[in-house]
């Protein structure tokens, strides 16, 4: 599954679609991440104040990866390459 998000609202929508495609509820994700369901809901609604660790916890629970793409070339940059 490949989803593109260019802002927090699109990220939330992509996460919601991925969750629903896997047949999971917000409560299921809450149980897997030890986050409150209100936090999951806030992320899915595009709250720009969502912490990165929350996003990564949810992505891990959904077995998804975070990848950065150049908007003009569509080549991916892996997060590990940015940190090293």
trRosetta pair geometry for C-beta under 8 A, 3 or more apart (Angstrom, degrees):
i j d omega theta_ij theta_ji phi_ij phi_ji
1 18 6.3 144 117 -112 152 94
1 21 6.9 129 -100 98 154 163
1 64 7.7 -59 75 -110 112 104
3 14 3.8 142 145 -147 141 116
3 17 6.7 152 -103 71 145 129
3 18 6.7 -104 -9 -54 148 108
4 10 7.4 -27 115 158 60 132
4 14 7.5 -166 61 -90 22 141
4 69 7.5 -55 -122 40 103 141
5 10 3.9 167 -140 113 77 100
5 11 3.9 108 165 -74 158 62
5 13 7.5 161 -106 54 109 86
5 14 4.9 -104 -57 -4 117 140
6 10 5.6 40 36 42 61 154
6 71 7.9 61 -113 -99 117 119
7 10 5.2 91 53 14 70 102
7 11 7.0 -128 101 -7 35 91
7 46 7.4 29 123 -153 89 117
8 11 5.4 -52 -145 35 34 115
8 12 6.3 37 156 -20 66 104
8 46 4.4 113 121 -168 86 75
8 47 6.7 -104 161 78 135 24
8 48 4.6 -150 -13 -90 165 67
8 50 7.1 150 -149 25 119 113
9 12 5.8 -54 -152 35 30 112
9 13 6.5 28 152 -16 64 107
9 45 7.9 -35 -123 158 70 41
9 46 3.4 10 -96 -118 54 153
10 13 5.6 -53 -145 38 34 112
10 14 6.2 37 154 -22 66 105
10 46 7.5 68 6 -107 34 116
11 14 5.7 -55 -148 35 30 112
11 15 6.4 28 154 -17 64 106
11 43 7.9 -77 117 177 101 82
11 46 6.9 124 55 -114 80 72
11 55 7.4 -22 162 -132 135 124
12 15 5.8 -56 -148 37 30 109
12 16 6.3 32 153 -20 65 106
12 43 5.7 175 -112 144 91 52
12 44 4.5 118 -173 -167 93 24
12 45 5.6 -94 179 42 157 13
12 46 4.0 -114 10 -61 140 60
12 47 7.5 101 -77 12 138 60
13 16 5.6 -52 -147 36 32 113
13 17 6.4 33 154 -19 65 104
13 44 7.4 97 -74 -169 30 69
13 46 7.3 6 -26 -61 81 105
14 17 5.8 -52 -148 36 31 111
14 18 6.4 30 154 -18 64 107
15 18 5.7 -54 -147 37 31 111
15 19 6.2 34 154 -22 65 106
15 43 6.4 -37 78 132 159 108
15 44 5.7 -124 85 -99 108 76
15 58 6.1 25 -155 135 135 132
15 59 7.5 -86 -113 -79 107 69
15 62 7.1 -163 -151 -18 78 163
16 19 5.7 -55 -148 35 29 112
16 20 6.3 23 157 -14 65 108
16 44 4.4 92 -67 -150 104 114
17 20 6.0 -59 -146 41 28 107
17 21 6.1 32 155 -24 65 108
18 21 5.7 -53 -145 33 29 114
18 22 6.6 20 157 -11 62 107
18 62 5.2 64 129 -179 122 144
18 64 6.0 4 -176 -63 160 142
19 22 6.1 -67 -158 41 29 104
19 24 5.0 -92 -171 72 79 103
19 25 7.8 71 160 -136 115 5
19 26 7.4 44 163 -78 156 56
19 28 8.0 155 -165 70 104 113
19 29 6.2 -44 -126 -51 127 133
19 44 7.7 -57 16 -96 143 129
19 62 6.1 -83 -82 -102 68 124
20 23 7.4 43 -177 -76 37 25
20 24 7.4 -110 -81 52 24 63
22 62 6.5 -170 -2 -144 153 82
24 28 4.1 -124 -163 79 93 144
24 29 6.0 96 144 -47 129 85
24 62 7.5 -141 39 -104 151 83
25 28 4.7 113 51 -3 70 98
25 29 7.4 -136 98 2 45 82
26 29 5.7 -53 -152 39 38 110
26 30 6.1 47 146 -26 67 105
26 37 4.8 91 129 -150 111 93
26 40 4.4 159 -158 103 98 137
26 41 5.9 26 -144 -60 157 79
26 44 7.4 -95 -99 -7 115 146
27 30 5.2 -49 -146 34 33 119
27 31 6.5 37 154 -21 64 102
27 37 5.6 -15 -85 -92 60 127
28 31 5.9 -55 -154 33 30 111
28 32 6.5 23 151 -14 64 109
29 32 5.7 -58 -147 40 34 110
29 33 5.9 5 163 2 70 117
29 35 7.4 -28 130 58 86 111
29 40 5.1 124 90 -120 125 144
29 58 6.0 28 -175 -133 127 86
29 61 5.2 112 -142 120 77 149
29 62 7.2 -6 -111 -56 112 90
30 33 6.4 -75 -138 50 22 93
30 34 7.7 62 173 -109 56 6
30 35 5.6 -111 -129 77 63 68
30 36 6.4 -7 -136 -178 117 15
30 37 4.6 -48 -63 -70 147 69
30 39 7.7 125 -109 53 92 96
30 40 5.7 -99 -65 -19 85 136
31 34 7.9 22 -165 -67 22 44
32 61 4.0 119 110 -135 133 116
33 40 7.7 136 49 -76 139 107
33 57 4.4 99 -146 152 117 114
33 58 6.1 -18 -75 -78 158 56
33 60 7.7 125 -99 68 98 99
33 61 5.0 -69 -54 -50 100 140
35 39 4.5 -104 170 77 108 137
35 40 6.0 125 105 -49 120 86
35 54 6.3 99 -112 -138 146 92
35 57 6.4 129 -35 108 127 142
35 58 7.4 -44 26 -67 154 91
36 39 4.6 103 61 -3 80 100
36 40 7.4 -145 99 -1 48 82
37 40 5.4 -49 -151 36 42 114
37 41 6.2 46 149 -21 69 105
38 41 5.5 -52 -146 38 32 115
38 42 6.3 39 152 -24 64 105
39 42 5.6 -50 -147 33 31 114
39 43 6.5 34 153 -18 63 103
39 50 7.9 119 -172 -126 81 95
39 54 6.2 -121 169 -147 119 133
40 43 5.8 -54 -153 35 31 112
40 44 6.3 25 153 -14 65 109
40 58 6.7 142 -120 -106 84 126
41 44 5.8 -59 -146 42 30 108
41 45 6.1 24 156 -15 66 111
42 45 5.8 -61 -145 41 28 108
42 47 4.2 -8 170 -7 90 145
42 50 6.4 162 119 -81 101 103
43 46 8.0 59 172 -55 30 18
43 47 6.4 -65 -82 38 31 101
43 50 4.8 95 -102 -118 80 151
43 54 6.2 -153 -77 135 131 118
43 55 6.7 167 -142 -91 128 69
43 58 6.2 177 120 -24 166 165
47 50 5.0 110 87 -40 96 94
50 54 5.3 -114 -178 77 90 133
50 55 6.0 99 132 -54 118 94
51 54 4.6 98 65 0 83 104
51 55 7.3 -150 99 -5 47 84
52 55 5.5 -52 -151 35 39 113
52 56 6.2 32 155 -14 70 106
53 56 5.8 -55 -144 42 33 108
53 57 6.2 40 153 -25 65 105
54 57 5.7 -52 -147 33 29 113
54 58 6.5 25 156 -14 63 106
55 58 6.0 -62 -154 39 29 107
55 59 6.3 28 152 -19 66 109
55 66 7.6 69 134 -84 112 136
56 59 5.4 -50 -141 38 35 113
56 60 6.2 39 157 -21 65 104
56 66 6.9 -61 -102 -22 82 137
57 60 5.8 -55 -151 35 28 111
57 61 6.5 29 151 -19 63 106
58 61 5.6 -52 -147 35 34 113
58 62 6.3 20 156 -7 66 109
59 62 5.9 -66 -148 47 30 103
59 64 4.5 -97 -160 75 80 97
59 65 7.0 103 167 -100 123 11
59 66 5.9 -11 -155 -48 172 93
60 63 7.3 29 -175 -78 34 34
60 64 7.8 -97 -59 48 20 64
66 79 5.9 44 92 -43 102 136
67 76 5.1 -23 175 -152 118 121
67 77 7.7 144 -175 63 71 46
67 78 6.7 -41 -126 -105 82 55
67 79 7.4 -114 -106 -28 39 88
68 76 6.8 125 75 -160 48 65
68 77 4.6 -33 80 64 104 96
68 78 7.7 178 32 -91 86 8
68 79 6.8 115 -8 -73 105 68
68 82 7.2 53 22 -43 147 139
69 74 5.8 -2 -176 -140 120 44
69 75 6.9 156 -148 73 73 28
69 76 5.3 -41 -92 -98 77 63
69 77 7.3 172 -89 14 26 77
70 73 4.4 15 89 44 131 93
70 74 6.6 -85 69 -26 79 17
70 75 5.5 14 23 47 115 77
70 77 7.2 83 -39 -18 84 109
77 81 5.8 -118 -175 72 79 127
77 82 6.3 77 146 -53 115 101
78 81 4.8 95 66 0 82 104
78 82 7.6 -152 98 -6 47 84
79 82 5.7 -55 -157 31 40 113
79 83 6.6 32 152 -16 70 107
80 83 5.9 -61 -150 38 34 108
80 84 6.2 24 159 -15 69 112
81 84 6.2 -57 -137 39 28 105
